[in-house]
């Protein structure tokens, strides 16, 4: 992901569980920082020039990272989300809503009591998009989502945002019948 001002590049280093930070020059990249995040970081999105969010696939979490001073970058908050998060985008009024794709299972999801029943019952969604207000993450240790949108399909992957930020689109890897919901 690139910072909004175009001066920095943020890259997840999946094997080393780190966020790498680079200054962007004319035809060059200079590494200026690195910070440990959760296990198997899979996606990163810049909320501002000084804050990026990293999706940690194996940790079932999102690391909110202060990158204002790249050499002293640090995780300032960890949000717990559903199983195997894959992607993150910012949308909504002023880009203040964070949308994160997850599977509809895992220890952090409040949506069900018996996962085996949920996964074996026809007509129930198996993919979620967790939505957080980035300006008010809640007092709970792992954050408090504004809502969790359940989708039909399994293994949600990529997210995209309409140019005006009013719509978020989710791609589902296993939709069951090879269709995509828009």
SULJO-V102192 format. One record per backbone hydrogen bond with DSSP energy under -1.0 kcal/mol. CO is the residue of the C=O (numbers start at 1). NH is the residue of the N-H. Records with the same first field share a line. If there is no record, write none. Layout:
BEGIN
CO=NH / NH
END
This chain:
BEGIN
1=10
3=6
7=24
8=3
9=22
11=20
13=18
14=17
17=37
18=13
19=35
20=11
21=32 / 33
22=9
23=30
25=27
28=25
30=23
33=21
35=19
39=58 / 59
40=57
43=55
45=53
50=67
51=47 / 48
52=65
53=45
54=63
55=42 / 43
56=61
60=81
61=56
62=79
63=54
64=76 / 77
65=52
66=74
69=72
70=73
74=66
77=64
79=62
83=103
87=101
89=99
91=97
92=95
93=96
96=134
97=91
98=132
99=89
100=130
101=86
102=128
103=105
105=83
114=118
115=119
116=120
121=124
126=104
127=151
128=102
129=149
130=100
131=146 / 147
132=98
133=136
137=144
140=143
142=80
147=131
149=129
151=127
154=174
155=173
158=171
160=169
162=165
165=92
167=162
169=160
171=157
174=154
END
